[in-house]
Amino acid sequence: MFSWVKQEQGGRNKEGEMYQTVTEGLQTLYTKKLLPLEETYLFHDFHSPALEAADFQSKPMVLLVGQYSTGKTTFIRYLLEQDFPGMRIGPEPTTDGFIAVMYGENEGVVPGNALVVDPKKPFRKLNAFGNSFLNRFICSQMPNQVLQSISIIDTPGILSGEKQRISRGYDFAEVLRWFGERVDRIILLFDAHKLDISDEFSEAIRAFKGQDDKIRVVLNKADQVDTQQLMRVYGALMWSLGKVINTPEVVRVYLGSFWAKPLQNTENRRLFEAESQDLFRDIQSLPRNAALRKLNDLIKRARLAKVHAYIISYLKKEMPSLFGREKKKEELIMRLPEIYTILQREHHISPGDFPNVAKMQDMLQHYDFSKFPSLKMKLIESVDKMLANKIAVLMAMIREEESKQPPAMVSGGAFEGSQDGPFGQGYGEGISAGADADDWIVSRDKHRYDELFYTLMPVNGKITGVNAKKEMMSSRLPNTVLGKIWKLADCDRDGMLDDEEFALAQHLIKVKLEGYELPTELPPHLVPPQGS
Protein backbone atom coordinates (compact mmCIF):
# COMPACT_ATOMS: atom_id res chain seq x y z
CA MET A 1 0.00 0.00 0.00
CA PHE A 2 0.99 3.60 -0.37
CA SER A 3 3.12 5.18 2.33
CA TRP A 4 0.65 7.93 3.07
CA VAL A 5 -2.58 6.69 1.50
CA LYS A 6 -4.77 3.84 2.65
CA GLN A 7 -7.50 3.54 0.07
CA GLU A 8 -10.03 1.70 2.21
CA GLN A 9 -10.23 4.29 4.99
CA GLY A 10 -9.05 7.26 2.93
CA GLY A 11 -5.44 8.39 3.08
CA ARG A 12 -3.56 10.49 5.55
CA ASN A 13 -0.21 12.03 4.68
CA LYS A 14 2.45 13.46 6.96
CA GLU A 15 0.62 16.78 7.14
CA GLY A 16 -2.58 15.12 8.34
CA GLU A 17 -4.52 15.59 5.08
CA MET A 18 -7.25 13.04 4.35
CA TYR A 19 -7.92 11.84 0.78
CA GLN A 20 -10.90 9.58 0.20
CA THR A 21 -10.84 9.96 -3.61
CA VAL A 22 -8.61 11.32 -6.36
CA THR A 23 -11.02 14.23 -6.88
CA GLU A 24 -10.78 15.19 -3.21
CA GLY A 25 -7.00 14.84 -3.33
CA LEU A 26 -6.75 17.16 -6.36
CA GLN A 27 -8.99 19.73 -4.71
CA THR A 28 -7.00 19.64 -1.46
CA LEU A 29 -3.64 19.94 -3.22
CA TYR A 30 -4.89 22.87 -5.28
CA THR A 31 -6.34 24.70 -2.26
CA LYS A 32 -3.36 24.17 0.07
CA LYS A 33 -0.37 24.16 -2.28
CA LEU A 34 -1.13 25.98 -5.53
CA LEU A 35 -3.80 28.53 -4.62
CA PRO A 36 -1.55 30.47 -2.15
CA LEU A 37 1.04 30.93 -4.95
CA GLU A 38 -1.66 32.06 -7.41
CA GLU A 39 -3.17 34.57 -4.98
CA THR A 40 0.20 36.02 -3.95
CA TYR A 41 1.32 36.75 -7.53
CA LEU A 42 -2.07 37.89 -9.00
CA PHE A 43 -2.27 34.82 -11.25
CA HIS A 44 -6.08 35.12 -11.47
CA ASP A 45 -5.87 38.67 -12.84
CA PHE A 46 -3.41 37.70 -15.57
CA HIS A 47 -4.35 34.16 -16.59
CA SER A 48 -7.27 32.18 -15.24
CA PRO A 49 -9.79 32.53 -12.37
CA ALA A 50 -9.36 30.38 -9.28
CA LEU A 51 -10.70 26.83 -9.45
CA GLU A 52 -13.65 25.85 -7.28
CA ALA A 53 -15.03 22.56 -5.93
CA ALA A 54 -17.40 22.20 -8.91
CA ASP A 55 -14.43 22.36 -11.33
CA PHE A 56 -13.02 19.20 -9.76
CA GLN A 57 -16.32 17.37 -9.28
CA SER A 58 -18.07 18.11 -12.57
CA LYS A 59 -18.75 15.48 -15.23
CA PRO A 60 -16.54 15.39 -18.33
CA MET A 61 -17.50 18.14 -20.79
CA VAL A 62 -17.38 18.18 -24.60
CA LEU A 63 -17.09 21.59 -26.32
CA LEU A 64 -18.37 21.92 -29.91
CA VAL A 65 -16.93 24.74 -32.03
CA GLY A 66 -17.50 25.50 -35.70
CA GLN A 67 -18.71 27.98 -38.27
CA TYR A 68 -22.46 28.38 -38.68
CA SER A 69 -24.39 25.56 -40.37
CA THR A 70 -21.68 22.92 -39.84
CA GLY A 71 -24.17 20.86 -37.81
CA LYS A 72 -23.08 21.49 -34.19
CA THR A 73 -26.60 21.51 -32.71
CA THR A 74 -27.68 18.64 -35.00
CA PHE A 75 -24.61 16.68 -33.81
CA ILE A 76 -25.77 17.04 -30.18
CA ARG A 77 -29.28 15.95 -31.15
CA TYR A 78 -27.74 12.97 -32.99
CA LEU A 79 -25.84 11.89 -29.85
CA LEU A 80 -28.82 12.39 -27.51
CA GLU A 81 -31.42 11.08 -29.99
CA GLN A 82 -33.88 13.70 -28.80
CA ASP A 83 -34.43 17.47 -28.91
CA PHE A 84 -33.13 19.53 -26.01
CA PRO A 85 -34.66 22.72 -24.54
CA GLY A 86 -33.47 25.87 -26.31
CA MET A 87 -32.45 23.97 -29.46
CA ARG A 88 -32.76 25.77 -32.80
CA ILE A 89 -31.57 24.33 -36.12
CA GLY A 90 -31.49 26.00 -39.53
CA PRO A 91 -29.31 26.78 -42.56
CA GLU A 92 -28.67 30.30 -41.24
CA PRO A 93 -26.87 31.18 -37.96
CA THR A 94 -29.36 30.01 -35.30
CA THR A 95 -27.37 29.35 -32.09
CA ASP A 96 -26.41 32.89 -31.05
CA GLY A 97 -25.09 31.98 -27.61
CA PHE A 98 -23.54 29.24 -25.48
CA ILE A 99 -25.79 26.35 -24.43
CA ALA A 100 -24.59 23.93 -21.73
CA VAL A 101 -26.57 20.73 -22.28
CA MET A 102 -26.55 18.90 -18.92
CA TYR A 103 -28.40 16.23 -16.98
CA GLY A 104 -31.38 17.23 -14.87
CA GLU A 105 -34.38 15.36 -13.49
CA ASN A 106 -36.73 18.03 -14.84
CA GLU A 107 -36.51 19.34 -18.40
CA GLY A 108 -35.99 23.09 -18.67
CA VAL A 109 -33.70 26.06 -19.26
CA VAL A 110 -31.63 27.94 -16.66
CA PRO A 111 -30.54 31.48 -17.74
CA GLY A 112 -26.90 32.52 -17.48
CA ASN A 113 -27.21 34.92 -14.54
CA ALA A 114 -28.84 32.21 -12.40
CA LEU A 115 -26.33 29.64 -13.64
CA VAL A 116 -23.22 31.51 -12.48
CA VAL A 117 -24.44 31.71 -8.88
CA ASP A 118 -25.08 27.96 -8.63
CA PRO A 119 -22.18 26.45 -6.59
CA LYS A 120 -22.95 22.95 -7.95
CA LYS A 121 -22.25 24.02 -11.54
CA PRO A 122 -18.68 24.70 -12.78
CA PHE A 123 -19.61 28.07 -14.33
CA ARG A 124 -19.38 30.56 -11.46
CA LYS A 125 -16.23 32.26 -12.75
CA LEU A 126 -17.92 33.08 -16.09
CA ASN A 127 -19.49 35.95 -14.13
CA ALA A 128 -16.38 37.96 -15.03
CA PHE A 129 -17.49 38.22 -18.70
CA GLY A 130 -20.47 40.39 -17.74
CA ASN A 131 -24.11 40.64 -18.74
CA SER A 132 -23.45 40.83 -22.49
CA PHE A 133 -22.15 37.23 -22.26
CA LEU A 134 -24.49 35.95 -19.53
CA ASN A 135 -27.54 37.04 -21.54
CA ARG A 136 -26.31 34.67 -24.27
CA PHE A 137 -25.54 31.73 -21.98
CA ILE A 138 -28.09 29.14 -20.87
CA CYS A 139 -28.09 25.67 -19.37
CA SER A 140 -30.42 23.19 -21.05
CA GLN A 141 -31.31 20.43 -18.58
CA MET A 142 -33.01 17.14 -19.40
CA PRO A 143 -33.17 13.54 -18.08
CA ASN A 144 -31.16 11.90 -20.90
CA GLN A 145 -28.98 8.83 -20.29
CA VAL A 146 -26.03 10.20 -22.29
CA LEU A 147 -25.96 13.29 -20.05
CA GLN A 148 -25.57 11.15 -16.93
CA SER A 149 -21.94 10.62 -18.00
CA ILE A 150 -21.00 13.78 -19.94
CA SER A 151 -22.12 17.39 -20.49
CA ILE A 152 -22.02 19.05 -23.92
CA ILE A 153 -21.39 22.75 -24.62
CA ASP A 154 -22.87 24.17 -27.85
CA THR A 155 -21.30 27.44 -29.07
CA PRO A 156 -22.47 30.22 -31.42
CA GLY A 157 -21.89 29.61 -35.12
CA ILE A 158 -18.76 31.49 -36.16
CA LEU A 159 -19.07 34.02 -38.98
CA SER A 160 -16.36 35.76 -40.95
CA GLY A 161 -15.64 39.47 -40.96
CA GLU A 162 -14.77 42.17 -38.44
CA LYS A 163 -18.40 43.17 -37.82
CA GLN A 164 -19.34 39.85 -36.24
CA ARG A 165 -16.46 40.02 -33.77
CA ILE A 166 -17.36 43.52 -32.62
CA SER A 167 -21.12 42.88 -32.41
CA ARG A 168 -20.83 40.05 -29.88
CA GLY A 169 -20.29 42.49 -27.02
CA TYR A 170 -17.94 40.15 -25.13
CA ASP A 171 -14.53 38.60 -25.76
CA PHE A 172 -15.55 35.46 -27.66
CA ALA A 173 -12.00 34.02 -27.87
CA GLU A 174 -11.46 34.51 -24.12
CA VAL A 175 -14.70 32.68 -23.30
CA LEU A 176 -13.58 29.81 -25.55
CA ARG A 177 -10.17 29.79 -23.83
CA TRP A 178 -11.94 29.58 -20.44
CA PHE A 179 -13.98 26.59 -21.59
CA GLY A 180 -10.95 25.04 -23.34
CA GLU A 181 -9.05 24.89 -20.04
CA ARG A 182 -11.90 23.09 -18.29
CA VAL A 183 -13.42 20.69 -20.84
CA ASP A 184 -12.23 17.17 -21.59
CA ARG A 185 -12.71 17.21 -25.36
CA ILE A 186 -12.82 20.04 -27.94
CA ILE A 187 -14.53 19.04 -31.21
CA LEU A 188 -14.04 21.36 -34.20
CA LEU A 189 -16.79 20.78 -36.78
CA PHE A 190 -16.33 21.47 -40.49
CA ASP A 191 -18.79 21.21 -43.37
CA ALA A 192 -17.49 19.30 -46.43
CA HIS A 193 -18.84 22.16 -48.60
CA LYS A 194 -17.47 25.02 -46.49
CA LEU A 195 -13.83 24.63 -45.52
CA ASP A 196 -12.73 28.24 -45.33
CA ILE A 197 -11.39 29.06 -41.88
CA SER A 198 -12.46 32.65 -41.19
CA ASP A 199 -10.42 35.12 -39.14
CA GLU A 200 -12.64 34.66 -36.10
CA PHE A 201 -12.48 30.85 -36.42
CA SER A 202 -8.66 31.04 -36.59
CA GLU A 203 -8.68 33.23 -33.48
CA ALA A 204 -11.01 30.75 -31.76
CA ILE A 205 -8.73 27.80 -32.57
CA ARG A 206 -5.68 29.75 -31.33
CA ALA A 207 -7.54 30.29 -28.04
CA PHE A 208 -7.07 26.56 -27.44
CA LYS A 209 -3.28 26.84 -27.50
CA GLY A 210 -1.84 24.47 -24.93
CA GLN A 211 -4.94 22.23 -25.11
CA ASP A 212 -3.95 20.48 -28.36
CA ASP A 213 -4.31 17.01 -26.81
CA LYS A 214 -8.04 17.68 -26.29
CA ILE A 215 -8.79 18.71 -29.90
CA ARG A 216 -10.56 16.42 -32.38
CA VAL A 217 -11.90 17.42 -35.79
CA VAL A 218 -15.13 16.23 -37.42
CA LEU A 219 -15.60 16.66 -41.18
CA ASN A 220 -19.40 16.58 -41.22
CA LYS A 221 -21.78 16.13 -44.18
CA ALA A 222 -19.09 14.02 -45.91
CA ASP A 223 -21.80 11.94 -47.63
CA GLN A 224 -22.73 14.94 -49.78
CA VAL A 225 -19.58 14.60 -51.93
CA ASP A 226 -18.25 11.63 -53.92
CA THR A 227 -15.05 9.77 -53.06
CA GLN A 228 -12.77 11.82 -55.33
CA GLN A 229 -14.12 15.12 -54.00
CA LEU A 230 -13.88 13.81 -50.43
CA MET A 231 -10.16 13.11 -50.87
CA ARG A 232 -9.61 16.67 -52.09
CA VAL A 233 -11.74 18.14 -49.29
CA TYR A 234 -9.84 16.10 -46.67
CA GLY A 235 -6.47 17.24 -48.07
CA ALA A 236 -7.59 20.89 -48.16
CA LEU A 237 -8.85 20.65 -44.56
CA MET A 238 -5.55 19.20 -43.30
CA TRP A 239 -3.63 21.94 -45.13
CA SER A 240 -5.87 24.68 -43.63
CA LEU A 241 -5.63 23.22 -40.13
CA GLY A 242 -1.85 22.92 -40.41
CA LYS A 243 -1.62 26.71 -40.77
CA VAL A 244 -3.76 27.37 -37.67
CA ILE A 245 -2.85 24.51 -35.29
CA ASN A 246 0.93 24.77 -35.06
CA THR A 247 1.78 21.34 -33.67
CA PRO A 248 4.02 18.65 -35.16
CA GLU A 249 1.33 16.01 -34.49
CA VAL A 250 -1.43 15.56 -37.04
CA VAL A 251 -4.83 16.26 -35.48
CA ARG A 252 -7.34 13.36 -35.64
CA VAL A 253 -10.09 14.00 -38.22
CA TYR A 254 -13.31 11.93 -38.23
CA LEU A 255 -15.25 11.74 -41.50
CA GLY A 256 -18.98 11.15 -41.57
CA SER A 257 -22.54 12.37 -41.68
CA PHE A 258 -23.60 12.93 -38.10
CA TRP A 259 -27.36 13.07 -38.30
CA ALA A 260 -30.11 10.45 -38.53
CA LYS A 261 -31.01 10.93 -42.21
CA PRO A 262 -30.26 8.69 -45.22
CA LEU A 263 -26.78 9.00 -46.72
CA GLN A 264 -26.83 10.96 -49.97
CA ASN A 265 -23.76 9.10 -51.26
CA THR A 266 -23.41 5.51 -50.03
CA GLU A 267 -20.11 4.53 -51.67
CA ASN A 268 -18.19 5.43 -48.47
CA ARG A 269 -20.73 3.95 -46.06
CA ARG A 270 -18.27 1.47 -44.54
CA LEU A 271 -15.70 4.24 -43.96
CA PHE A 272 -18.30 6.51 -42.31
CA GLU A 273 -19.46 3.71 -40.00
CA ALA A 274 -15.89 2.92 -38.92
CA GLU A 275 -15.18 6.63 -38.33
CA SER A 276 -18.34 7.18 -36.29
CA GLN A 277 -17.51 4.14 -34.13
CA ASP A 278 -13.99 5.54 -33.54
CA LEU A 279 -15.47 8.90 -32.52
CA PHE A 280 -18.01 7.21 -30.23
CA ARG A 281 -15.23 5.22 -28.55
CA ASP A 282 -13.24 8.43 -28.04
CA ILE A 283 -16.22 10.17 -26.39
CA GLN A 284 -17.18 7.06 -24.40
CA SER A 285 -13.69 6.93 -22.86
CA LEU A 286 -13.98 10.44 -21.37
CA PRO A 287 -15.41 9.38 -17.95
CA ARG A 288 -12.58 6.84 -17.61
CA ASN A 289 -9.94 9.48 -18.30
CA ALA A 290 -11.63 12.39 -16.47
CA ALA A 291 -9.51 12.18 -13.29
CA LEU A 292 -6.32 11.90 -15.34
CA ARG A 293 -7.31 14.93 -17.44
CA LYS A 294 -7.97 17.01 -14.29
CA LEU A 295 -4.62 15.91 -12.90
CA ASN A 296 -2.90 16.86 -16.17
CA ASP A 297 -4.61 20.27 -16.24
CA LEU A 298 -3.56 20.92 -12.62
CA ILE A 299 0.08 20.16 -13.52
CA LYS A 300 -0.08 22.54 -16.51
CA ARG A 301 -1.63 25.22 -14.29
CA ALA A 302 1.03 24.72 -11.60
CA ARG A 303 3.86 25.12 -14.13
CA LEU A 304 2.35 28.34 -15.49
CA ALA A 305 1.76 29.69 -11.96
CA LYS A 306 5.43 29.09 -11.07
CA VAL A 307 6.65 30.88 -14.19
CA HIS A 308 4.24 33.75 -13.54
CA ALA A 309 5.61 34.10 -9.97
CA TYR A 310 9.17 34.32 -11.31
CA ILE A 311 8.16 37.02 -13.85
CA ILE A 312 6.27 39.16 -11.30
CA SER A 313 8.98 38.92 -8.63
CA TYR A 314 11.71 39.73 -11.19
CA LEU A 315 9.84 42.89 -12.28
CA LYS A 316 9.49 43.89 -8.60
CA LYS A 317 13.21 43.33 -7.97
CA GLU A 318 14.21 45.53 -10.94
CA MET A 319 12.08 48.51 -9.86
CA PRO A 320 13.89 51.54 -8.30
CA SER A 321 12.94 52.35 -4.72
CA LEU A 322 12.13 56.06 -5.26
CA PHE A 323 12.52 57.86 -8.61
CA GLY A 324 12.04 56.88 -12.28
CA ARG A 325 9.50 54.15 -11.69
CA GLU A 326 7.36 54.89 -14.77
CA LYS A 327 10.38 55.01 -17.08
CA LYS A 328 11.72 51.77 -15.61
CA LYS A 329 8.32 50.11 -15.97
CA GLU A 330 8.19 50.96 -19.70
CA GLU A 331 11.74 49.69 -20.13
CA LEU A 332 10.95 46.39 -18.37
CA ILE A 333 7.84 45.84 -20.48
CA MET A 334 9.89 46.42 -23.65
CA ARG A 335 12.55 44.00 -22.35
CA LEU A 336 10.06 41.26 -21.46
CA PRO A 337 11.26 38.82 -24.19
CA GLU A 338 14.81 39.25 -22.86
CA ILE A 339 13.56 38.76 -19.26
CA TYR A 340 11.92 35.49 -20.36
CA THR A 341 15.31 34.29 -21.62
CA ILE A 342 17.06 35.29 -18.38
CA LEU A 343 14.47 33.45 -16.23
CA GLN A 344 14.60 30.47 -18.56
CA ARG A 345 18.35 30.08 -17.97
CA GLU A 346 18.30 30.97 -14.27
CA HIS A 347 15.50 28.58 -13.24
CA HIS A 348 15.84 25.93 -16.00
CA ILE A 349 12.35 26.55 -17.37
CA SER A 350 11.15 25.25 -20.74
CA PRO A 351 10.31 28.05 -23.25
CA GLY A 352 6.89 26.44 -23.77
CA ASP A 353 5.91 27.14 -20.14
CA PHE A 354 5.99 30.94 -20.57
CA PRO A 355 2.78 32.90 -21.26
CA ASN A 356 2.28 34.78 -24.53
CA VAL A 357 4.74 37.69 -24.44
CA ALA A 358 2.57 40.24 -26.35
CA LYS A 359 -0.47 39.56 -24.17
CA MET A 360 1.64 39.79 -21.01
CA GLN A 361 3.15 43.11 -22.14
CA ASP A 362 -0.33 44.48 -22.77
CA MET A 363 -1.66 43.43 -19.34
CA LEU A 364 1.40 44.69 -17.42
CA GLN A 365 0.66 48.24 -18.58
CA HIS A 366 -2.14 48.44 -15.99
CA TYR A 367 -0.10 47.51 -12.90
CA ASP A 368 2.26 49.28 -10.50
CA PHE A 369 5.37 47.05 -10.46
CA SER A 370 6.56 48.47 -7.15
CA LYS A 371 3.51 46.92 -5.46
CA PHE A 372 4.29 43.46 -6.81
CA PRO A 373 5.41 40.89 -4.17
CA SER A 374 9.03 39.73 -3.92
CA LEU A 375 9.99 36.11 -4.60
CA LYS A 376 8.86 33.82 -1.77
CA MET A 377 10.79 30.60 -2.29
CA LYS A 378 8.68 28.78 0.31
CA LEU A 379 5.61 29.04 -1.93
CA ILE A 380 7.58 27.86 -4.98
CA GLU A 381 9.09 24.95 -3.05
CA SER A 382 5.64 23.91 -1.82
CA VAL A 383 4.43 23.65 -5.44
CA ASP A 384 7.65 21.84 -6.46
CA LYS A 385 7.09 19.24 -3.72
CA MET A 386 3.50 18.83 -4.84
CA LEU A 387 4.62 18.16 -8.42
CA ALA A 388 7.46 15.86 -7.36
CA ASN A 389 5.71 13.74 -4.71
CA LYS A 390 1.97 14.26 -4.24
CA ILE A 391 1.04 14.05 -7.94
CA ALA A 392 2.72 10.63 -8.22
CA VAL A 393 0.61 9.35 -5.33
CA LEU A 394 -2.59 10.61 -6.97
CA MET A 395 -1.55 8.84 -10.20
CA ALA A 396 -1.33 5.60 -8.22
CA MET A 397 -4.72 6.34 -6.63
CA ILE A 398 -6.27 6.77 -10.09
CA ARG A 399 -5.10 3.28 -11.09
CA GLU A 400 -6.28 1.91 -7.74
CA GLU A 401 -9.74 3.48 -8.11
CA GLU A 402 -10.11 2.18 -11.68
CA SER A 403 -9.13 -1.36 -10.69
CA LYS A 404 -11.75 -1.38 -7.90
CA GLN A 405 -14.58 0.27 -9.78
CA PRO A 406 -14.03 1.22 -13.44
CA PRO A 407 -16.02 4.35 -14.38
CA ALA A 408 -19.12 3.65 -16.49
CA MET A 409 -18.73 4.33 -20.20
CA VAL A 410 -21.07 6.84 -21.85
CA SER A 411 -24.28 5.00 -22.77
CA GLY A 412 -27.73 5.76 -24.15
CA GLY A 413 -28.69 7.80 -27.23
CA ALA A 414 -26.56 7.11 -30.30
CA PHE A 415 -24.09 5.15 -28.13
CA GLU A 416 -26.71 2.45 -27.47
CA GLY A 417 -26.90 -0.54 -29.80
CA SER A 418 -24.23 0.76 -32.16
CA GLN A 419 -21.97 -2.21 -31.37
CA ASP A 420 -24.46 -5.08 -31.05
CA GLY A 421 -26.96 -6.71 -33.38
CA PRO A 422 -26.91 -7.10 -37.17
CA PHE A 423 -26.11 -3.40 -37.75
CA GLY A 424 -23.03 -3.28 -35.53
CA GLN A 425 -19.72 -2.49 -37.18
CA GLY A 426 -18.40 -5.50 -39.11
CA TYR A 427 -21.41 -7.70 -38.40
CA GLY A 428 -21.79 -10.26 -41.21
CA GLU A 429 -18.65 -8.99 -42.93
CA GLY A 430 -15.14 -10.36 -43.27
CA ILE A 431 -14.34 -12.89 -40.57
CA SER A 432 -17.88 -12.55 -39.11
CA ALA A 433 -19.59 -13.55 -42.36
CA GLY A 434 -21.58 -16.76 -41.91
CA ALA A 435 -21.69 -16.49 -38.10
CA ASP A 436 -25.49 -16.83 -38.05
CA ALA A 437 -25.80 -19.22 -41.05
CA ASP A 438 -26.77 -22.89 -40.72
CA ASP A 439 -24.12 -24.12 -43.17
CA TRP A 440 -20.33 -23.73 -43.09
CA ILE A 441 -19.74 -20.55 -45.13
CA VAL A 442 -16.52 -21.94 -46.65
CA SER A 443 -18.51 -24.77 -48.28
CA ARG A 444 -20.16 -22.27 -50.63
CA ASP A 445 -16.90 -21.94 -52.60
CA LYS A 446 -15.39 -25.29 -51.63
CA HIS A 447 -15.86 -26.84 -55.09
CA ARG A 448 -13.42 -24.24 -56.50
CA TYR A 449 -10.97 -24.70 -53.65
CA ASP A 450 -11.12 -28.51 -54.12
CA GLU A 451 -10.05 -28.20 -57.76
CA LEU A 452 -6.94 -26.30 -56.60
CA PHE A 453 -6.36 -28.75 -53.75
CA TYR A 454 -6.16 -31.81 -56.03
CA THR A 455 -3.67 -30.09 -58.39
CA LEU A 456 -1.26 -29.85 -55.42
CA MET A 457 -0.72 -33.66 -55.29
CA PRO A 458 -2.21 -34.57 -51.89
CA VAL A 459 -0.86 -37.69 -50.18
CA ASN A 460 -3.34 -39.61 -48.01
CA GLY A 461 -5.78 -36.70 -48.46
CA LYS A 462 -3.37 -34.02 -47.21
CA ILE A 463 -0.88 -31.52 -48.67
CA THR A 464 2.35 -30.40 -47.04
CA GLY A 465 3.39 -26.84 -46.35
CA VAL A 466 5.82 -26.95 -49.27
CA ASN A 467 3.00 -27.78 -51.70
CA ALA A 468 0.59 -25.25 -50.20
CA LYS A 469 3.18 -22.46 -50.06
CA LYS A 470 3.38 -21.78 -53.80
CA GLU A 471 -0.40 -21.56 -54.20
CA MET A 472 -0.88 -19.39 -51.09
CA MET A 473 1.94 -17.01 -52.12
CA SER A 474 0.13 -16.29 -55.41
CA SER A 475 -2.13 -14.07 -53.26
CA ARG A 476 0.90 -11.71 -52.85
CA LEU A 477 0.15 -11.34 -49.15
CA PRO A 478 3.21 -10.90 -46.90
CA ASN A 479 4.75 -14.03 -45.40
CA THR A 480 3.82 -12.88 -41.88
CA VAL A 481 0.13 -12.77 -42.87
CA LEU A 482 0.28 -16.12 -44.72
CA GLY A 483 1.99 -17.66 -41.67
CA LYS A 484 -0.91 -16.50 -39.48
CA ILE A 485 -3.44 -17.91 -41.99
CA TRP A 486 -1.59 -21.26 -42.00
CA LYS A 487 -1.75 -21.45 -38.19
CA LEU A 488 -5.49 -20.64 -38.17
CA ALA A 489 -6.28 -23.13 -40.95
CA ASP A 490 -4.18 -26.04 -39.57
CA CYS A 491 -6.85 -26.93 -37.02
CA ASP A 492 -5.37 -30.30 -35.97
CA ARG A 493 -1.83 -28.86 -35.74
CA ASP A 494 -0.27 -31.68 -37.79
CA GLY A 495 1.70 -29.39 -40.15
CA MET A 496 -0.44 -30.38 -43.16
CA LEU A 497 -3.79 -29.34 -44.61
CA ASP A 498 -6.67 -31.60 -45.67
CA ASP A 499 -9.26 -30.45 -48.20
CA GLU A 500 -11.40 -28.63 -45.58
CA GLU A 501 -8.40 -26.93 -43.95
CA PHE A 502 -7.08 -25.86 -47.36
CA ALA A 503 -10.51 -24.45 -48.26
CA LEU A 504 -10.48 -22.57 -44.93
CA ALA A 505 -7.02 -21.13 -45.73
CA GLN A 506 -8.29 -19.91 -49.11
CA HIS A 507 -11.34 -18.33 -47.41
CA LEU A 508 -9.09 -16.51 -44.92
CA ILE A 509 -6.90 -15.26 -47.79
CA LYS A 510 -10.04 -13.92 -49.50
CA VAL A 511 -11.15 -12.17 -46.27
CA LYS A 512 -7.73 -10.51 -45.92
CA LEU A 513 -7.62 -9.46 -49.59
CA GLU A 514 -11.03 -7.77 -49.13
CA GLY A 515 -9.44 -5.53 -46.48
CA TYR A 516 -10.69 -7.15 -43.27
CA GLU A 517 -8.57 -8.11 -40.27
CA LEU A 518 -7.79 -11.69 -39.24
CA PRO A 519 -8.74 -12.96 -35.77
CA THR A 520 -6.17 -14.15 -33.22
CA GLU A 521 -8.18 -17.37 -32.80
CA LEU A 522 -10.46 -19.12 -35.28
CA PRO A 523 -14.13 -18.29 -34.47
CA PRO A 524 -16.42 -21.34 -33.92
CA HIS A 525 -18.46 -20.77 -37.12
CA LEU A 526 -15.31 -21.20 -39.27
CA VAL A 527 -14.11 -24.46 -37.72
CA PRO A 528 -14.35 -27.18 -40.45
CA PRO A 529 -17.28 -29.60 -39.90
CA GLN A 530 -14.98 -32.65 -39.66
CA GLY A 531 -12.68 -30.79 -37.26
CA SER A 532 -15.47 -29.69 -34.91
Secondary structure, 3 states (H helix, E strand, C coil): CCCCCECCCEEECCCCCEECCHHHHHHHHHHHHHHHHHHHCCHHHHCCCCCCHHHHHCCCEEEEEEECCCCHHHHHHHHHCCCCCCCCCCCCCCCCCEEEEEECCCCEEEEHHHHCCCCCCCCHHHHHHHHHHHCCEEEEEECCCHHHCCEEEECCCECCCHHHHHHCCCCHHHHHHHHHHHCCEEEEEEECCECCCCHHHHHHHHCCCCCHHHEEEEEECHHHCCHHHHHHHHHHHHHHHHHHCCCCCCCCEEECCCCCCCCCCHHHHHHHHHHHHHHHHHHHCHHHHHHHHHHHHHHHHHHHHHHHHHHHHHHHHHCCCCCCHHHHHHHHHHCHHHHHHHHHHHHCCCHHHCCCHHHHHHHHCCCCHHHCCCCCHHHHHHHHHHHHHHHHHHHHHHHHHHHHCCCCCCCCHHHCCCCCCCCCCCCCCHHHCCCCCCCCHHHHHHHHHHHHHHHCCCECCEEEHHHHHHHHHCCCCCHHHHHHHHHHHCCCCCCEEEHHHHHHHHHHHHHHHCCCCCCCCCCHHHCCHHHC
